[in-house]
Amino acid sequence: MTLLQQNILDVQRLLPEILLFGVFGVMLAADQCLPRRRKKWIVPLGIAGLTVVGWSLIRAGAEISLSGPVRIFSGMMVIDYFSVFFQWIFLVTTAVAL
């Protein structure tokens, strides 16, 4: 496997974090661009986005349960049960804050 293929695979393993930042970016842009009467759609948009992030966390947890902890970016980061647990904590906290 070439270095480029390995890096693409590593970025795919960071999908929950990338999606979470994307959801926040869309919500922030919608808050700034939508008129006041249409801002009621921001919270359902955020909940839908957090649902997608939760789905990707389920996939990450399933991958870890099958193959064990995963080292990404040449061992600079590790995705294990502990990191997925804290990602769930951040996800639930964000959903409660919405």
Secondary structure, DSSP 4 states (H G I P E B T S, - for coil): --HHHHHHHHHHHTHHHHHHHHHHHHHHHHHHHS-GGGGGGHHHHHHHHHHHHHHHHHHHHHHHHHH--EEETTTTEEE-HHHHHHHHHHHHHHHHH-
